[in-house]
Every structure is written in structure tokens, then in C-alpha cells.
Amino acid sequence: MWIIIVIGKICPSTIVVGVNQFNTRYDDCMYSEQNSLPIETGAAFFEFVGMELIPYIENKYRTVNFRVAVGHGETANFINYFLLKPQPLFQGYIAVSPELAPNLIDYIPERLAKLDSKTFYYLANTNNDASSVKKMTNVLKTDISNIENKNLYFDFDSFEGPSHYSVPTHAIPNAIEGIFKVFQPISKKEYKETILELEISPVVYLQEKYQTIYDLFGIDKQILINDFKAISAAIEKNESFEYYEDLGKMARKAYPETLLGGYYLARFYEETGETKKAMRTYQSAYTLKEIAGITKDLVLEKADLIKADFGY
């Protein structure tokens, strides 16, 4: 079993912990035939992870309360036992071609339906899995897909071609990308398919994105320039210029020494009829630093155009 995580652009700096189960995997994953829960060596391994391994990592390294468990085959079944705890040990579960204990088909959906905190659950199989694995994962996928719980983020992949043993190399990257999707910059697809189609303010969408990053990962991440530009482009595209006021205030707070916030506020005044205020805001931005293609020449040119058009 692995306790994840990776270091890279798509997610926060993280720690990857691999648990050596050489010649002990089946004993570590032992469960009762009566209730499908860990017994004997399986119960001992369960306690080892929760009572020794996780505390050791947290005492030795600076961590936040976001953990992901990854399992394949027998261990993909085993990681679900941490989900069944009243306070789940992990906030993300990557179960690849799980060889599920019989009762877990019922236990897992029941638990996921009652979650009161955000949890990611990723499930995958391959057409080359044993028929029993394919059958149980497809049943589980259907049951989880029918759950209505805003705290549950569920993804499923069924791969064609990989063997049972190679499928983790296909599944794990997909799972990690899905789990940390909110942490990534706004993509072209997100911009086109989500932001341009919003019925709410795109600025609220941006605020909620970064609040979710904080809630999930405990990181007060600075709003990316790329994300400001995406929201600005959506405002221009949809001609919803009233949203520039809030975007300008956010930008001033995030990048106070730059032209960004002043430019957005000036666009708000310009498009809502307060042309004199727009001109002055453009002019006052001259003393700040250039950013994201917004230059001093640009803001002065806009101020001069307003002055010429309205005779100020």
C-alpha cells in the first residue's frame, strides 16, 4: 500500500510514503469472512498505519491534514477500512482494480453517502482484470455514481489494454490530476466549458476556487495572474463589466504594487458610465508596476482617449 503524494506543478509540495509489504501483503490485508473487516494480522496492520506510521510522518515533517491512500488489488480493498472510521484517516482514496471483500460493496456507498467533509474517491479497473474484479468494481461504480452528497468527489476509469499489474501506471496519474484539479491554474477547457457559461459572477467562482484550496489543503495560495486574466477575459467576452469592480478589489489586495487592480477598476468605471473616474483611475495607476501585459503606456493611452472623447 502507498500513502501518497507527488511533488509537481499540479499539486502542492507533498510527501510520498511507500509501505514495504514484501511477503506480508496477504497477511496485512486479512479480513473476517463473517463481516469483511480486518482481523488478526490485518487488524494489526490497520493499527500500524493509523497509530504508528501516520503519527511518525506528522512528527518528523511539516504536514497538513490532507492525506491520500493508494491501493491496488488486495490493498485497494484494504484502504477502504480507513474510510469506514467515524473520522476517516484519509481525505482521498485511489482504489485500482480492488479485490473487494464481499460486504464492502455495501459498506463503501453507505459511508460515502454520509460524509460530512470533502472526500475524493477514485476507482479504476481494466478489461484484463479477473471477471470478479470487473463485476464488483462496476457494481460499486454504479452505486457510488447514484450518491447525492456535495462532499463527495468521485471519478471512475475503465481502461482497455493494460494488464491487472500495469493498470496502476495509467490510473494513478488520472486520479492525482482529478484530486488536485482545483489546485491547478484555470485551463482553457475550464474557461470555455465552465467560466463562460456561469450563471453566477465569475469573480465569485474565483473566490470559491481559492477558498476550496484553503479548506482542502490548508494552503493560503496567492491567486495566480493566469486566473485573474481568465476571469477578466470572461468578463470582456460576456460584456458583464459590472463584475470588474469586485475583480479589481481582489487584484489590488493580491498584487497591491501593480497596475492590475487599478486597471480592472478603471474598466469598471469606464463601462458603467463613470468616465471621469475611469480616467483618473487610469492616470493614478501610472506609478505602479507593469504586470500581465498591462503597461504604463496602455493605461495612459486609455486615459488620454477618455480625455479626448469627453473633453475633460
C-alpha positions in Angstrom: 0.0 0.0 0.0 1.1 3.5 -0.7 0.4 6.7 1.2 0.7 9.2 -1.5 1.8 12.1 -2.8 3.8 13.7 -5.5 5.7 16.9 -6.0 4.9 18.9 -9.0 3.0 21.7 -10.6 -0.4 20.1 -10.5 -0.4 19.8 -6.7 1.1 21.2 -3.5 4.5 20.1 -2.3 3.9 16.6 -0.9 5.3 13.5 0.6 5.2 10.0 -0.8 5.3 7.1 1.6 5.6 3.5 0.3 4.8 0.7 2.7 7.0 -2.4 2.2 4.8 -5.5 2.2 7.3 -8.0 0.7 5.9 -11.4 1.6 3.4 -9.9 4.0 0.8 -8.4 1.7 -1.9 -11.1 2.1 -1.4 -11.3 5.9 -1.5 -7.5 6.2 -4.9 -7.4 4.3 -6.5 -10.3 6.2 -10.2 -9.8 6.9 -13.0 -11.7 8.5 -15.2 -14.0 6.3 -18.1 -13.1 8.6 -18.1 -9.2 8.3 -15.3 -8.5 5.8 -13.5 -6.3 8.4 -9.8 -6.6 9.4 -8.8 -9.4 11.8 -5.6 -10.7 13.3 -2.6 -9.6 11.2 -4.9 -7.4 9.1 -6.1 -5.6 12.2 -2.5 -5.2 13.4 -1.5 -3.7 10.0 -4.6 -1.4 10.2 -3.4 -0.1 13.6 0.2 0.2 12.5 -0.8 2.6 9.7 -3.1 4.7 11.9 -1.3 4.6 15.2 2.4 4.5 14.2 3.1 5.4 10.6 0.9 8.5 10.2 2.0 10.0 13.6 5.6 9.3 12.7 5.3 11.2 9.4 3.5 14.1 11.1 6.0 14.4 13.9 9.0 14.3 11.5 7.7 16.6 8.7 5.6 19.7 8.4 2.3 18.4 7.1 -1.4 19.5 6.7 -4.5 17.5 7.3 -4.8 16.1 3.8 -3.8 12.6 3.0 -4.5 10.2 0.1 -4.2 6.4 0.3 -3.5 4.4 -2.8 -4.0 0.7 -3.2 -4.0 -2.0 -5.9 -5.8 -5.4 -5.8 -5.9 -6.5 -2.1 -4.6 -3.2 -0.8 -7.2 -1.3 -2.9 -9.8 -3.2 -0.8 -7.9 -2.5 2.4 -7.7 1.3 2.2 -11.4 1.4 2.4 -11.3 0.4 6.1 -9.8 3.8 6.9 -12.8 5.4 5.2 -15.2 3.4 7.5 -13.8 5.1 10.6 -16.0 7.7 12.3 -13.3 10.2 11.4 -11.7 8.9 8.2 -7.9 8.8 8.3 -7.6 9.9 4.6 -9.3 12.5 2.6 -8.6 10.8 -0.7 -8.8 7.2 -1.8 -7.3 5.7 -5.0 -8.6 2.1 -5.4 -7.1 0.4 -8.5 -8.7 -2.9 -9.6 -9.7 -3.7 -6.0 -10.3 -7.3 -4.9 -13.2 -6.3 -2.7 -14.3 -8.1 0.4 -18.0 -9.1 -0.1 -19.6 -6.7 2.4 -17.6 -3.7 1.2 -19.9 -3.5 -1.8 -22.5 -2.2 0.7 -20.2 -0.6 3.3 -18.5 1.8 0.9 -21.5 3.5 -0.7 -23.3 3.7 2.7 -20.3 5.5 4.2 -19.7 7.8 1.2 -23.4 8.9 1.3 -22.9 10.1 4.9 -19.7 12.1 4.5 -19.7 15.4 6.3 -16.3 16.6 4.9 -14.9 16.8 1.4 -13.5 13.4 0.3 -12.1 12.2 -3.0 -12.8 8.6 -4.2 -11.2 7.3 -7.4 -12.0 3.8 -8.7 -10.5 2.1 -11.7 -10.4 -1.3 -13.4 -9.1 -2.7 -16.7 -10.7 -5.1 -19.2 -7.9 -7.6 -18.3 -8.9 -7.8 -14.7 -10.4 -11.0 -13.4 -14.1 -11.2 -14.1 -14.9 -11.0 -10.4 -12.9 -7.7 -10.1 -14.6 -6.2 -13.1 -18.0 -7.2 -11.9 -17.6 -5.8 -8.3 -15.9 -2.6 -9.4 -18.7 -1.9 -12.0 -21.4 -2.5 -9.3 -19.5 -0.3 -6.9 -19.1 2.4 -9.6 -22.9 2.4 -10.3 -23.8 2.6 -6.6 -21.3 5.5 -5.9 -22.5 7.4 -9.0 -26.0 7.5 -7.6 -24.9 9.1 -4.3 -26.0 12.7 -3.9 -23.5 14.2 -1.4 -21.8 17.6 -2.1 -18.9 16.4 -0.1 -18.1 13.5 -2.4 -15.8 13.9 -5.4 -16.0 10.6 -7.4 -14.1 9.6 -10.6 -14.0 6.2 -12.4 -11.9 4.9 -15.2 -12.1 1.6 -17.1 -9.0 1.0 -19.2 -8.7 -1.1 -22.3 -5.4 -2.9 -22.8 -3.4 -2.7 -19.6 -2.9 -5.8 -17.6 -4.1 -6.1 -14.0 -0.5 -5.4 -12.9 0.2 -2.5 -15.2 -3.0 -0.6 -14.8 -1.8 1.5 -11.8 0.6 3.3 -14.1 -2.5 4.5 -16.1 -4.8 5.0 -13.2 -2.7 6.9 -10.6 -1.8 9.9 -12.8 -5.5 10.3 -13.7 -6.5 10.1 -10.1 -3.9 12.6 -8.9 -4.9 15.1 -11.6 -8.5 14.8 -10.6 -7.9 15.2 -6.9 -5.7 18.2 -7.4 -7.7 19.8 -10.2 -8.9 22.7 -8.1 -5.2 23.5 -7.2 -4.2 23.9 -10.9 -4.5 27.1 -12.9 -7.7 27.7 -14.8 -7.4 25.7 -18.0 -8.7 26.5 -21.5 -11.3 23.8 -21.1 -12.4 25.1 -17.7 -12.6 28.6 -19.2 -14.7 27.6 -22.2 -16.9 25.0 -20.7 -17.4 26.4 -17.2 -16.5 30.0 -16.6 -18.1 31.4 -19.8 -21.3 29.5 -19.0 -21.6 30.6 -15.4 -24.9 32.0 -14.1 -23.1 33.5 -11.1 -20.3 36.1 -11.1 -17.0 34.7 -12.4 -15.4 36.6 -9.5 -17.3 34.5 -7.0 -16.2 31.4 -8.9 -12.6 32.6 -8.5 -13.1 33.3 -4.8 -14.6 29.9 -4.2 -11.8 28.1 -6.1 -9.2 29.6 -3.7 -11.3 29.1 -0.6 -11.6 25.4 -1.6 -7.8 25.1 -1.9 -7.5 26.5 1.6 -10.2 24.3 3.0 -8.8 21.1 1.4 -5.1 21.6 1.6 -4.6 24.2 4.3 -2.8 26.5 1.8 -3.5 30.2 1.5 -2.5 30.2 -2.1 -2.0 33.6 -3.8 -4.4 34.0 -6.8 -2.4 33.3 -10.0 -2.1 36.1 -12.6 -3.3 33.5 -15.1 -6.5 33.1 -13.2 -7.1 36.8 -13.0 -6.6 37.0 -16.7 -9.1 34.2 -17.3 -11.8 35.9 -15.3 -11.1 39.3 -17.0 -11.4 37.6 -20.4 -14.7 36.1 -19.4 -16.0 39.5 -18.3 -15.0 41.0 -21.6 -16.4 38.1 -23.6 -19.8 38.2 -21.9 -19.8 42.0 -21.5 -20.6 41.6 -17.8 -18.5 44.7 -16.9 -20.2 45.1 -13.5 -18.0 42.3 -12.2 -14.8 44.2 -12.8 -15.4 46.2 -9.6 -15.0 43.1 -7.4 -12.2 41.7 -9.5 -10.3 45.0 -9.2 -10.6 44.9 -5.4 -9.4 41.3 -5.3 -6.4 42.2 -7.6 -5.5 45.2 -5.5 -5.3 43.0 -2.4 -3.4 40.2 -4.2 -1.0 42.4 -6.1 -1.1 45.9 -4.4 2.1 47.2 -6.1 1.0 46.5 -9.6 -1.3 48.0 -12.3 -3.7 45.0 -12.1 -6.3 46.2 -9.6 -6.4 49.8 -10.8 -6.8 48.7 -14.4 -9.8 46.4 -13.6 -11.4 49.2 -11.5 -10.9 51.7 -14.3 -12.5 49.3 -16.8 -15.5 49.1 -14.4 -15.9 52.9 -14.2 -15.4 53.2 -18.0 -18.1 50.7 -18.9 -20.6 51.8 -16.3 -20.6 55.4 -17.3 -18.3 57.0 -14.8 -15.8 58.2 -17.4 -14.1 60.9 -15.4 -13.5 58.4 -12.5 -12.2 55.9 -15.1 -9.7 58.5 -16.5 -8.4 59.4 -13.1 -8.0 55.7 -12.1 -6.1 55.0 -15.3 -3.8 58.0 -14.6 -3.2 57.1 -10.9 -2.1 53.6 -12.0 0.9 55.0 -13.8 3.0 54.9 -10.6 2.6 51.2 -10.2 4.4 48.2 -11.7 3.5 46.7 -15.0 2.0 43.2 -15.0 0.2 40.7 -17.2 0.6 42.8 -20.3 -0.9 45.8 -18.6 1.7 48.6 -19.2 2.0 52.2 -18.2 1.7 53.2 -21.9 -1.6 51.3 -22.1 -3.2 52.9 -19.0 -2.1 56.4 -20.1 -3.4 55.8 -23.6 -6.7 54.8 -22.2 -6.8 57.9 -20.0 -5.9 60.1 -23.0 -8.7 58.6 -25.1 -11.3 59.3 -22.5 -10.0 62.8 -22.1 -10.2 63.4 -25.9 -13.6 61.8 -26.3 -15.3 63.7 -23.4 -13.2 66.9 -23.3 -12.0 66.6 -19.8 
